[in-house]
Amino acid sequence: MAATTRLTVAQALVRFLAAQHSERDGRRQRLLPAAFGIFGHGNVAGLGQALLQNATKPAPEEAPLPYYLARNEQAMVHTAVGFARARERLQTLVCTASIGPGSTNMVTGAALATIDRIPVLLLPADLFATRRAGPVLQQLEDPRSQEVSVNDAFRPVSAYWDRVNRPEQLPSALLEAIRVLTDPAATGAVTLCLPQDVQAEAHDWPLELFRERTWHVARPVPEPEALARATDVVGAARRPLLVAGGGVIYSGATAELTRLAEVSGIPVADTQAGKGALPGEHPLSVGGVGSTGTAAANALAAEADVVIGVGTRYTDFTTASRTAFAAEGVQFVNLNIASFDAAKHSATMLVADAARGLAALTETLGEYRVPEPYTREVADRRRAWQQVRAEVTAGSGQVPPAQVEVFGALNELLGADDVLINAAGSMPGDLQALWRSPGPGTYHLEYGYSCMGYEIPAAIGVRLARPTGEVVAIVGDGTYQMMPGELATLAQEGLKVIVVVLVNHGFASIGALSESVGSQRFGTTYRRREETTGLLSGEYVGVDFVANARSYGVAAEQVATVAELREAYARAVAAEHASVLVIETDQLADGPPASNGWDVPVAQVARLTSTQEAYAEYQHFQAKQRHHL
């Protein structure tokens, strides 16, 4: 008879998770090295007790699973995502929350993780499986079924979802969960719902369940016939453009990308997730492509005869809402580990790991080289954009400065091992066009879900994953006010992160967008309501961000100019603790010159002249959209 041990479901779960490892290219690491959690009546006696026992009285064979306390459930999922991205998706964190609002607070984080294809393990508490105490506090009662709980909201935003209603179900659920977490083509948020009574239920578990397991992360190679088809298309190209997405970085394929570019002369544009796959200073790096791309990349995209997408999902910002790749007869070759993405735009599909696929394509292309006139054009366009970039980021010396001037200074201040973190607002657009990333992992933009509040929690995850170098989170005042509580987590854990808060008194990004669609920046600034008009158009509402940050136990200071910001940044780098630097920026200052558009529908009928004019422009944009069939 197989040897067993008697543990609760939660205790068995913790012991199992601590014994899981991932491996790729001979490098083995703990898959789930720590857990974040907030406890309540749904999980305090289950997972809370199990984590405490793991930390204080573990079994001799049990590995530690360190526990971190977060302030917000959504934030701890963002922290796990930041950590997993910094670890190239080979490691992630566990997140547990109590029944009800604690668990549903994680739904936004789950959506972000699944959309961005980042592994996270979520363990939301659930109802009583026995139903003996229902309806329990915070229970959603569905008259159609007693099986439904609020945790069913995780189903559409999870890469894998399960509910463990019996102890006997736990082993199969865990094995499926880890399978998905370590599958680079299928990963995302993995949600295991844990009824609160089941968490505390004892069961006799086979010791075999808790043995150390190593999950090998696959590197699929291209099918020979598919590789031949892709080679034929690329080999005939006169004006090819490679679009590097996040898959290049997650697969560690930067060396293979660089070699293909240098051997063939094919220029490389990047998405938000792919920036840094080819360093910004490389002569074949033409910068971001699409709605917020560089003029160099977008000009090349507009006339490309073959677009080679590597590890990209082709979001609407990358394709400028299907207007970026405008050449008649343009063809796509998509190298992606997921066939779903490889098939987009009627592409010649190359389903494989990015590193393996790039290496194979370089070999089969042989002596292929882009025509010399195209090489000169790429260099000329890149040089012209670099001149524009220098002029834009230099600024005018005005006070308050333009946002782009702040970015120019920070780009100079951050070193080769430092990480920039951002997610939402007008900043990602400016950064994609202007930021020169020195290499993979240094530019950390969450733009699949573009979730306000991501930056500070993600910085915690990146800091845990990368002990050296500076971690710099740039946030607007709107984003800051959504998730400042994690500053207390930084202080509690003694983690050093530099947070730069740009104060523009509202939502600058949506303000500019509102103006472009004829809505006159309505409802986008933090102003008091005027009694005469009833509109939010009075004086600015002041928030003391320095005092707020200090109240969480973090050092903070206000600066007025970019020169002062440079000095304050030097002090923050020299410090051993977290710092918040606050600077006001001009909400109406120009950003980098736009070279492409984005589809945001405009009201077809309106009494406002501004809306009528915007709709006329929108019709012109729509005429340029196309399906690649």
C-alpha positions in Angstrom: 0.0 0.0 0.0 1.3 3.4 -1.0 2.6 5.6 1.9 0.3 8.5 2.8 0.2 11.6 5.1 -2.8 13.2 6.6 -3.1 16.9 5.8 -5.8 19.4 5.1 -6.5 20.4 1.5 -4.8 23.7 2.0 -1.8 22.1 3.7 -1.4 19.6 0.8 -1.8 22.5 -1.7 1.0 24.5 -0.2 3.3 21.5 0.1 2.6 20.6 -3.5 3.2 24.1 -4.9 6.5 24.4 -3.0 7.8 21.3 -4.8 7.2 22.5 -8.4 10.1 23.6 -10.6 10.4 24.7 -14.2 13.3 24.1 -16.5 14.4 25.6 -19.9 17.8 25.3 -21.5 19.2 23.4 -18.6 18.3 26.2 -16.1 16.0 24.9 -13.3 14.2 27.1 -10.8 11.3 27.1 -8.4 8.2 27.7 -10.4 6.3 29.3 -7.5 8.8 30.7 -5.0 6.4 32.8 -2.9 2.8 33.6 -2.1 0.9 36.9 -1.8 -2.3 37.0 0.1 -5.0 38.8 2.0 -6.9 36.7 4.5 -10.5 36.7 5.5 -13.2 34.3 6.6 -12.9 32.3 3.4 -9.2 31.4 3.6 -7.8 32.4 7.0 -8.3 29.0 8.5 -7.4 27.2 5.3 -4.6 28.7 3.3 -3.7 31.1 6.0 -3.1 28.3 8.5 -1.3 26.2 5.9 1.1 29.1 5.0 1.7 29.7 8.7 2.5 26.1 9.3 4.8 26.0 6.3 6.7 29.0 7.8 6.9 27.8 11.4 6.5 24.0 11.6 7.0 22.5 8.1 7.4 18.8 7.5 11.0 17.7 7.1 10.6 17.2 3.4 8.5 20.4 2.8 10.1 23.3 1.0 9.4 26.9 2.2 6.7 29.0 0.5 7.4 32.5 1.8 4.4 34.7 2.4 4.0 38.4 1.4 1.2 40.7 2.6 -0.4 43.0 0.0 -2.8 45.9 0.6 -5.0 45.3 -2.4 -6.0 42.0 -4.1 -5.8 43.4 -7.6 -2.4 44.8 -6.8 -1.0 41.4 -5.7 -1.9 39.9 -9.0 -0.1 42.8 -10.8 2.9 42.1 -8.6 2.8 38.4 -9.7 2.6 39.5 -13.3 5.5 41.9 -12.9 7.6 39.2 -11.3 6.7 36.6 -14.0 7.6 39.0 -16.8 10.9 39.8 -15.2 11.6 36.0 -15.0 10.7 35.4 -18.7 7.5 33.5 -17.6 9.6 30.7 -16.0 8.5 31.7 -12.5 5.5 33.3 -11.0 3.8 33.9 -7.7 0.7 32.5 -5.9 -2.1 34.9 -4.9 -4.9 34.0 -2.5 -7.9 36.1 -1.4 -10.9 35.6 0.8 -14.4 34.9 -0.4 -16.5 37.7 -2.0 -15.0 41.1 -2.7 -11.5 39.9 -1.8 -11.6 37.3 -4.6 -13.4 39.4 -7.2 -10.9 42.1 -6.7 -8.5 39.8 -8.4 -10.6 39.5 -11.6 -9.0 42.6 -13.2 -5.6 41.2 -12.5 -6.6 37.8 -14.0 -7.8 39.6 -17.2 -4.6 41.4 -17.4 -2.5 38.3 -17.0 -4.5 36.2 -19.5 -4.6 39.0 -22.1 -0.8 39.5 -21.8 -0.2 35.7 -21.7 1.6 35.9 -18.3 1.3 33.0 -15.9 -0.2 33.7 -12.4 -1.8 31.2 -10.0 -4.9 32.6 -8.3 -6.5 30.8 -5.3 -9.8 32.5 -4.5 -11.8 31.2 -1.5 -15.3 30.0 -2.3 -18.6 28.9 -0.8 -19.2 25.9 1.5 -19.1 22.8 -0.7 -21.4 21.1 1.8 -23.8 24.1 1.6 -24.6 23.6 5.3 -24.1 27.3 6.2 -25.6 29.0 3.1 -26.2 31.6 2.2 -22.9 32.6 3.8 -21.6 36.2 4.2 -20.8 37.7 0.8 -22.5 34.8 -1.1 -24.1 35.5 -4.5 -27.4 33.7 -4.6 -28.3 32.5 -8.0 -31.9 31.1 -8.2 -31.0 29.1 -11.2 -28.2 27.0 -9.6 -26.5 26.6 -6.2 -23.2 25.8 -7.9 -22.7 29.4 -9.1 -20.5 31.8 -7.0 -18.9 35.1 -7.7 -15.8 33.1 -8.6 -17.5 32.1 -11.9 -16.6 35.6 -13.0 -13.0 34.3 -13.4 -14.0 31.8 -16.1 -13.7 34.0 -19.2 -10.5 35.7 -18.0 -8.6 32.6 -17.0 -6.5 30.4 -19.2 -7.5 27.5 -16.9 -10.4 27.5 -14.3 -11.4 24.8 -11.8 -13.3 24.4 -8.5 -12.1 21.9 -6.0 -15.3 20.6 -4.3 -13.7 17.4 -2.9 -10.2 16.6 -1.6 -10.0 13.8 -4.2 -10.2 16.4 -6.9 -7.1 18.4 -5.8 -4.4 16.3 -7.5 -5.8 16.4 -11.0 -6.6 20.1 -10.6 -3.1 20.9 -9.5 -1.5 19.0 -12.3 -3.6 20.7 -14.9 -2.9 24.1 -13.3 0.9 23.6 -13.5 0.6 22.3 -17.0 -1.0 25.5 -18.2 1.3 27.8 -16.1 4.3 26.2 -17.9 2.9 26.1 -21.4 4.2 29.2 -23.2 1.4 28.8 -25.9 -1.5 28.5 -23.4 -0.4 30.3 -20.3 -2.3 33.1 -18.4 -4.2 33.3 -15.2 -4.8 29.9 -13.7 -7.7 30.0 -11.2 -8.4 27.3 -8.7 -11.5 28.1 -6.6 -11.3 26.7 -3.1 -14.5 26.3 -1.0 -13.7 27.4 2.5 -14.8 24.2 4.2 -12.8 22.1 1.7 -9.6 24.1 2.5 -9.8 22.9 6.1 -10.9 19.3 5.4 -8.4 16.6 6.2 -7.5 13.8 3.8 -4.9 11.0 3.4 -2.6 12.0 0.6 -0.1 9.8 -1.2 3.4 11.0 -0.6 4.1 10.7 -4.3 1.9 13.8 -4.8 4.6 15.9 -3.0 7.7 14.7 -4.8 9.7 17.4 -6.5 8.6 17.8 -10.1 10.3 19.5 -12.9 8.2 20.9 -15.7 10.2 21.4 -18.9 9.2 24.5 -20.8 9.0 23.6 -24.4 10.9 25.1 -27.3 9.0 23.7 -30.3 11.0 23.7 -33.6 9.5 24.8 -36.9 7.9 22.1 -39.1 10.3 21.7 -42.2 7.5 22.3 -44.7 6.3 25.5 -42.9 9.9 26.7 -42.6 10.3 26.2 -46.4 7.1 28.2 -47.1 8.2 31.0 -44.8 11.7 31.1 -46.4 10.2 31.4 -49.9 8.2 34.4 -48.9 10.9 36.2 -47.0 13.5 35.3 -49.5 11.6 37.1 -52.2 11.0 40.3 -50.2 12.4 43.6 -51.4 11.2 45.7 -48.5 10.7 43.3 -45.5 10.1 44.6 -41.9 10.3 42.5 -38.8 8.0 43.3 -35.9 9.4 42.0 -32.6 6.8 41.3 -29.9 7.0 40.1 -26.3 7.5 36.5 -27.4 11.0 37.4 -28.5 11.9 38.5 -25.0 10.0 35.7 -23.1 11.8 33.0 -25.2 15.2 34.7 -24.7 15.6 35.0 -28.4 17.4 38.4 -28.6 20.6 36.9 -29.9 18.8 35.0 -32.6 16.9 38.1 -33.6 20.1 40.2 -33.7 21.8 37.7 -35.9 18.9 37.5 -38.4 18.7 41.2 -38.6 22.5 41.7 -39.1 22.9 38.8 -41.6 19.9 39.8 -43.7 19.7 43.6 -43.2 16.0 43.4 -42.3 15.0 46.3 -40.0 13.3 45.6 -36.7 10.3 47.5 -35.3 8.9 46.6 -32.0 5.6 46.4 -30.0 5.3 47.7 -26.4 6.0 44.2 -25.1 8.9 43.7 -27.6 10.8 46.9 -27.0 14.4 46.1 -26.1 14.5 42.8 -28.1 16.9 44.7 -30.3 18.6 47.5 -28.4 17.4 51.0 -29.3 21.0 52.0 -30.4 21.3 49.2 -32.9 21.4 50.6 -36.4 18.6 48.2 -37.6 16.3 49.2 -34.7 13.6 51.5 -36.1 11.5 51.7 -32.9 7.9 51.3 -32.2 5.4 50.6 -34.9 1.7 51.4 -35.2 -0.5 54.0 -33.6 2.2 55.4 -31.3 5.2 54.3 -33.3 8.1 56.2 -34.8 7.9 57.9 -38.1 10.7 55.7 -39.3 9.0 52.4 -38.4 5.6 53.5 -39.7 7.0 54.7 -43.0 8.7 51.4 -43.5 5.6 49.5 -42.4 3.4 51.5 -44.9 5.5 50.2 -47.8 6.6 46.8 -46.6 6.0 44.0 -49.0 6.6 41.3 -46.3 6.0 41.7 -42.6 7.6 39.2 -40.3 5.8 39.1 -37.0 7.7 37.4 -34.2 6.0 36.8 -30.9 3.3 39.4 -31.5 -0.5 39.4 -31.1 -0.9 42.2 -33.6 -3.1 44.4 -31.3 -4.8 47.4 -32.8 -2.0 49.7 -31.6 0.5 47.6 -33.4 -1.5 47.6 -36.7 -2.8 51.2 -36.2 -6.3 49.6 -36.3 -5.4 47.8 -39.6 -4.0 50.9 -41.4 -0.2 50.5 -40.7 0.7 47.9 -43.3 -0.7 49.5 -46.4 1.2 48.2 -49.4 -0.8 46.5 -52.1 -0.3 42.7 -51.8 1.6 42.9 -48.5 2.3 39.4 -47.1 2.7 38.3 -43.5 5.0 35.6 -42.1 4.1 35.0 -38.5 6.5 33.1 -36.2 4.6 32.4 -32.9 4.5 29.6 -30.4 0.6 29.9 -30.5 -1.1 29.0 -33.7 -3.9 31.4 -32.9 -1.5 34.3 -33.3 0.5 32.8 -36.1 -2.5 32.6 -38.3 -3.5 36.3 -38.0 -3.6 38.4 -41.2 -3.8 35.3 -43.4 -0.1 34.8 -42.7 2.3 32.1 -43.7 2.4 30.4 -40.4 5.6 29.3 -38.5 4.5 27.8 -35.3 7.6 27.5 -33.1 9.5 28.9 -30.3 10.9 32.3 -31.2 14.6 31.4 -30.6 14.3 28.2 -32.5 12.3 29.7 -35.3 14.6 32.7 -35.8 17.7 30.5 -35.9 16.1 28.2 -38.4 14.9 31.0 -40.6 18.4 32.6 -40.6 19.9 29.4 -41.7 17.4 28.7 -44.5 17.6 32.2 -45.8 21.3 31.6 -46.5 22.8 34.4 -48.5 19.6 36.5 -48.6 20.2 40.2 -48.1 17.8 43.2 -48.6 18.7 45.4 -51.5 21.2 48.1 -50.9 18.9 51.0 -51.6 16.5 49.7 -48.9 19.4 49.5 -46.5 20.2 53.2 -47.2 16.6 54.1 -46.8 16.4 52.4 -43.4 19.5 54.3 -42.2 18.1 57.6 -43.5 14.7 57.2 -41.9 16.2 56.1 -38.6 18.6 59.1 -38.6 15.8 61.5 -39.4 13.7 60.1 -36.5 16.6 60.3 -34.1 16.9 64.0 -34.9 13.2 64.5 -34.3 13.4 62.6 -31.0 16.3 64.7 -29.8 14.4 67.9 -30.5 11.2 66.7 -28.9 12.9 65.4 -25.7 15.2 68.4 -25.3 12.2 70.5 -24.3 11.9 74.3 -24.1 12.8 74.8 -20.5 9.3 75.8 -19.6 7.8 75.3 -16.2 6.0 73.1 -15.8 7.9 71.0 -18.3 6.4 68.8 -21.0 6.0 65.1 -20.2 8.3 64.2 -23.1 11.1 66.4 -21.6 10.8 64.3 -18.4 11.1 61.1 -20.4 14.1 62.4 -22.2 15.9 63.1 -18.9 14.9 59.7 -17.4 16.1 57.9 -20.5 19.5 59.4 -20.0 19.5 58.7 -16.2 18.5 55.1 -16.2 21.4 52.6 -16.7 21.7 49.5 -18.7 20.5 47.3 -15.9 17.6 49.5 -14.7 14.0 48.8 -15.5 11.3 51.3 -16.5 7.7 50.4 -15.6 4.5 52.0 -17.0 1.1 50.9 -18.1 -1.6 53.5 -18.9 -2.5 57.0 -20.1 -0.6 59.0 -22.6 2.8 57.8 -21.3 2.9 54.5 -23.1 2.4 56.3 -26.4 5.2 58.8 -25.8 7.4 56.1 -24.4 7.0 53.7 -27.3 8.0 56.5 -29.7 10.8 58.1 -27.7 12.3 55.6 -25.3 15.6 53.9 -26.3 15.8 50.6 -24.4 19.3 49.2 -23.9 18.1 45.6 -23.9 15.5 43.0 -23.0 13.7 43.3 -19.7 14.6 47.0 -19.2 11.4 48.4 -20.7 8.4 47.0 -18.8 5.2 48.4 -20.4 1.8 46.7 -19.6 -0.2 47.6 -22.7 -2.2 44.5 -23.4 -4.8 45.6 -20.8 -3.3 49.0 -20.1 -4.4 48.8 -16.5 -4.2 52.0 -14.4 -2.8 51.1 -11.0 -0.4 48.4 -12.4 2.9 50.3 -12.1 3.6 50.3 -8.3 2.5 46.7 -7.6 4.4 45.5 -10.7 7.5 47.3 -9.5 7.4 45.2 -6.3 7.3 42.1 -8.5 10.2 43.3 -10.7 12.2 44.2 -7.6 11.7 40.8 -6.1 12.8 39.2 -9.4 15.7 41.5 -10.1 17.7 42.4 -6.9 20.2 44.6 -8.7 19.7 47.7 -10.8 17.1 50.4 -10.3 13.4 49.8 -10.7 11.6 53.0 -11.8 7.8 53.2 -12.0 6.5 56.2 -13.9 2.8 57.1 -13.1 0.4 59.9 -13.8 -1.5 61.5 -10.9 -4.6 59.7 -12.0 -3.0 56.3 -11.9 -1.2 57.0 -8.7 -4.5 57.7 -6.9 -5.9 54.3 -7.9 -3.2 52.1 -6.2 -1.0 54.1 -3.8 -1.4 51.6 -0.9 1.3 49.3 -2.2 3.8 51.9 -1.1 3.2 50.5 2.3 4.2 47.1 1.1 7.4 48.6 -0.2 8.1 50.1 3.2 7.1 46.9 5.0 9.5 44.7 3.0 12.3 47.3 2.7 12.2 47.1 -1.1 13.8 49.9 -3.1 11.8 51.3 -5.9 11.8 54.8 -7.4 8.3 56.1 -8.3 8.1 59.2 -10.5 4.7 60.9 -10.3 3.8 63.2 -13.2 1.0 65.6 -12.0 -1.2 66.9 -14.8 -4.4 67.4 -12.8 -6.4 64.6 -14.4 -6.4 62.1 -17.3 -4.2 63.7 -19.9 -4.4 60.8 -22.3 -8.2 60.7 -22.3 -8.2 64.5 -22.4 -6.3 64.5 -25.7 -8.4 61.7 -27.0 -11.6 63.4 -26.0 -10.5 66.5 -27.9 -9.6 64.5 -31.0 -13.1 63.0 -31.2 -14.8 66.3 -30.6 -15.7 65.9 -26.9 -13.6 68.9 -25.7 -11.8 67.2 -22.9 -15.1 66.8 -21.0 -14.7 65.1 -17.6 -11.0 64.5 -17.8 -9.5 67.1 -15.4 -9.6 67.3 -11.6 -11.5 70.5 -11.2 -14.1 71.7 -8.8 -17.7 72.0 -9.9 -18.9 75.5 -10.9 -22.3 76.5 -9.4 -23.2 78.6 -12.4 -22.6 75.9 -15.1 -22.8 72.7 -13.1 -19.7 71.6 -14.9 -16.3 70.4 -13.5 -14.6 73.4 -14.8 -13.6 75.4 -11.7 -10.3 75.5 -9.9 -7.9 72.5 -9.9 -8.4 70.1 -6.9 -5.0 70.0 -5.2 -3.6 66.7 -3.8 -0.5 66.7 -1.7 1.2 63.7 -3.3 4.4 64.1 -1.2 2.5 64.1 2.1 0.4 61.1 0.8 3.5 59.0 -0.1 5.2 59.9 3.2 2.1 58.8 5.1 2.8 55.2 3.8 6.3 55.3 5.2 8.1 56.2 1.9 10.5 59.1 1.3 9.1 61.7 -1.1 9.9 65.1 -2.5 8.5 67.6 -5.0 10.5 69.2 -7.8 9.5 71.9 -10.3 12.0 71.5 -13.1 13.7 68.8 -15.0 17.1 70.0 -13.6 15.7 69.5 -10.1 14.3 66.1 -11.1 17.8 65.0 -12.1 19.2 66.0 -8.7 16.4 64.3 -6.9 16.8 61.2 -8.9 20.5 61.0 -8.0 19.5 61.2 -4.3 16.9 58.5 -4.8 19.5 56.2 -6.5 21.9 56.8 -3.6 19.3 56.0 -1.0 18.7 52.5 0.3 14.9 52.8 0.5 12.0 53.5 -1.8 11.5 57.1 -3.0 8.7 59.0 -4.6 9.5 62.0 -6.8 6.7 64.3 -7.8 6.8 66.8 -10.7 4.0 68.8 -12.3 3.9 68.6 -16.1 2.0 70.6 -18.7 -1.2 68.8 -19.6 -1.5 70.5 -23.0 2.1 70.2 -24.1 2.7 68.4 -27.4 3.9 64.9 -27.5 5.9 63.2 -30.3 4.6 63.9 -33.8 2.0 61.3 -34.7 2.6 59.2 -37.8 -0.4 56.8 -37.6 -3.9 56.6 -36.2 -6.2 54.6 -33.9 -9.8 53.6 -34.4 -12.0 55.3 -31.8 -15.6 55.7 -33.1 -16.9 59.3 -33.3 -20.6 60.2 -32.9 -22.2 60.2 -36.4 -24.6 62.9 -35.6 -24.1 65.8 -33.2 -25.0 69.4 -32.5 -21.4 70.2 -31.4 -19.3 71.6 -34.3 -16.2 70.0 -32.7 -17.8 66.6 -33.0 -19.0 67.2 -36.6 -15.4 68.1 -37.6 -14.0 65.1 -35.8 -16.4 62.7 -37.5 -15.3 64.0 -40.9 -11.7 63.1 -40.0 -12.8 59.8 -38.7 -14.4 58.9 -42.0 -11.1 59.7 -43.7 -9.3 57.3 -41.3 -11.8 54.5 -41.8 -11.3 54.6 -45.6 -7.7 53.5 -45.0 -8.5 50.4 -43.0 -8.2 47.0 -44.6 -8.4 43.3 -43.9 -5.4 41.3 -44.9 -7.0 38.4 -46.8 
